[in-house]
Amino acid sequence: MPVTLRKIKKEDNEELARIIRASLVEFDVPKIGTVYSDPDTDRLFELFEETPASCYFVVEEDGVLIGGCGIFPTDGLPAGHAELVKLYLSTATRGKGFGKLVMDKCYEAAREMGYTHLYLESFPQLAKAVSLYEKAEFKHLSGALGNSGHFACTIWMVKELH
């Protein structure tokens, strides 16, 4: 099965928003104070296109969009930090290594943009994702960094880029 990793396009917006919201519903994650209710979820292409020092990659399998992940310079983060954002994959494609694939691409892009650390926010309900982050050397924090606006998140992690 051919897998493609590429930068987001405008025509990806609707399907990515659907994948993101369906994932949060599937795992019973709060809708308020998360990416679910964030208006930017419906306009990811524009958000990343308009924001310097950011990028978003999508994964396609056999020409079908199955998810993505990005790097974003969230307001209020310490110098050298960016946020690893919106890592979501469609249900049937999880557990096949696509999350690691797109995360590795994001690490490479973050280093190229001069970032030294990546921060992320998550939920206990997304235990498999949290395990993936831990395997990727993200360390747990006791509280949030920056001002993502996603106040319902209860897991915060950071990774030093090598």
C-alpha positions as CSV (number, residue, x, y, z in Angstrom):
1,M,0.0,0.0,0.0
2,P,1.6,3.2,-1.1
3,V,1.9,5.8,1.7
4,T,2.4,9.5,1.0
5,L,3.5,12.2,3.4
6,R,2.9,15.7,2.1
7,K,2.2,19.2,3.2
8,I,-1.5,20.1,3.8
9,K,-3.6,21.5,1.0
10,K,-6.8,23.5,1.2
11,E,-8.9,20.6,0.0
12,D,-7.8,18.6,3.0
13,N,-9.6,20.9,5.5
14,E,-12.9,19.1,5.6
15,E,-11.6,15.6,5.9
16,L,-9.0,16.5,8.6
17,A,-11.7,18.2,10.7
18,R,-13.9,15.1,10.4
19,I,-11.0,12.8,11.4
20,I,-10.1,15.0,14.4
21,R,-13.6,15.4,15.7
22,A,-14.5,11.7,15.2
23,S,-11.4,10.7,17.1
24,L,-12.4,12.9,20.1
25,V,-15.9,11.6,20.1
26,E,-14.6,8.0,19.8
27,F,-12.5,8.4,22.9
28,D,-15.0,10.5,24.9
29,V,-12.7,13.5,25.1
30,P,-14.4,16.8,26.1
31,K,-15.6,19.0,23.2
32,I,-15.3,22.3,24.9
33,G,-11.8,23.6,25.6
34,T,-10.2,21.2,23.0
35,V,-9.5,21.1,19.3
36,Y,-13.0,19.9,18.8
37,S,-14.5,23.3,19.4
38,D,-11.5,25.3,18.1
39,P,-12.7,27.2,15.0
40,D,-9.2,26.7,13.4
41,T,-10.0,23.0,13.2
42,D,-12.1,23.8,10.1
43,R,-9.4,25.9,8.5
44,L,-6.1,24.1,9.1
45,F,-4.6,24.8,5.7
46,E,-5.2,28.6,6.2
47,L,-3.9,28.5,9.8
48,F,-0.6,26.9,8.8
49,E,-0.3,28.9,5.6
50,E,-0.7,32.2,7.5
51,T,1.6,31.3,10.5
52,P,5.3,31.7,10.0
53,A,7.5,28.9,11.5
54,S,4.7,26.4,11.3
55,C,3.9,23.4,9.1
56,Y,1.3,20.6,8.9
57,F,1.8,17.2,7.1
58,V,-0.9,14.8,6.0
59,V,-0.6,11.1,5.5
60,E,-2.3,9.4,2.6
61,E,-2.7,5.6,2.1
62,D,-3.6,4.6,-1.4
63,G,-4.5,8.2,-2.2
64,V,-6.9,8.4,0.8
65,L,-6.2,11.0,3.5
66,I,-5.9,9.2,6.8
67,G,-4.6,11.9,9.2
68,G,-1.9,14.3,9.9
69,C,0.3,16.2,12.4
70,G,1.9,19.6,12.6
71,I,4.3,22.0,14.3
72,F,2.9,25.3,15.6
73,P,4.5,28.3,17.4
74,T,1.9,28.5,20.1
75,D,1.7,31.8,21.9
76,G,3.5,31.9,25.3
77,L,5.8,29.0,24.8
78,P,9.4,29.3,26.0
79,A,12.0,30.4,23.5
80,G,13.0,27.6,21.1
81,H,9.7,25.7,21.8
82,A,6.9,24.8,19.3
83,E,3.9,22.7,19.8
84,L,3.3,19.3,18.2
85,V,-0.3,19.7,17.2
86,K,-3.3,17.8,15.9
87,L,-1.8,14.3,15.5
88,Y,-4.9,12.4,14.5
89,L,-5.4,9.3,12.4
90,S,-8.5,7.7,11.1
91,T,-9.7,4.7,13.2
92,A,-8.8,1.9,10.8
93,T,-5.3,3.1,10.2
94,R,-4.1,3.4,13.8
95,G,-1.4,1.0,15.0
96,K,0.3,0.7,11.7
97,G,3.2,3.1,12.3
98,F,1.7,6.1,10.5
99,G,1.7,8.2,13.7
100,K,5.4,7.7,14.2
101,L,6.0,8.4,10.5
102,V,4.3,11.8,10.6
103,M,5.8,12.6,13.9
104,D,9.3,11.9,12.6
105,K,8.6,14.3,9.7
106,C,7.5,16.9,12.2
107,Y,10.7,16.5,14.3
108,E,12.8,17.0,11.2
109,A,10.8,20.1,10.1
110,A,11.0,21.6,13.7
111,R,14.8,21.2,13.7
112,E,15.0,22.8,10.3
113,M,13.0,25.8,11.6
114,G,15.4,26.1,14.5
115,Y,13.2,24.8,17.3
116,T,15.0,23.0,20.2
117,H,11.9,21.5,22.0
118,L,8.4,20.3,21.1
119,Y,5.6,20.6,23.5
120,L,2.2,18.8,23.4
121,E,-1.1,18.5,25.2
122,S,-3.2,15.4,25.4
123,F,-5.7,13.4,27.5
124,P,-5.6,10.1,29.5
125,Q,-8.3,8.7,27.2
126,L,-5.7,8.9,24.3
127,A,-3.5,6.4,26.1
128,K,-2.1,4.8,23.0
129,A,-1.0,8.2,21.7
130,V,0.5,9.1,25.1
131,S,2.4,5.9,25.0
132,L,3.7,6.8,21.5
133,Y,4.9,10.2,22.9
134,E,6.6,8.5,25.8
135,K,8.4,6.1,23.5
136,A,9.5,9.2,21.4
137,E,11.2,10.6,24.6
138,F,8.5,13.2,25.5
139,K,8.6,13.9,29.2
140,H,5.6,14.6,31.4
141,L,5.1,18.1,32.8
142,S,3.1,19.1,35.8
143,G,1.2,21.9,34.0
144,A,0.6,23.6,30.7
145,L,3.1,25.7,28.8
146,G,1.9,28.5,26.5
147,N,-1.6,29.6,25.6
148,S,-3.1,27.0,23.3
149,G,-6.6,27.8,24.5
150,H,-7.2,24.1,25.0
151,F,-7.9,24.3,28.7
152,A,-9.5,20.9,29.0
153,C,-6.3,19.1,28.3
154,T,-4.8,17.3,31.3
155,I,-1.6,15.8,30.0
156,W,1.3,18.1,29.0
157,M,4.6,16.8,27.7
158,V,7.9,18.2,26.2
159,K,10.6,16.7,24.1
160,E,14.1,18.0,23.5
161,L,15.1,17.8,19.8
162,H,18.5,16.4,19.2
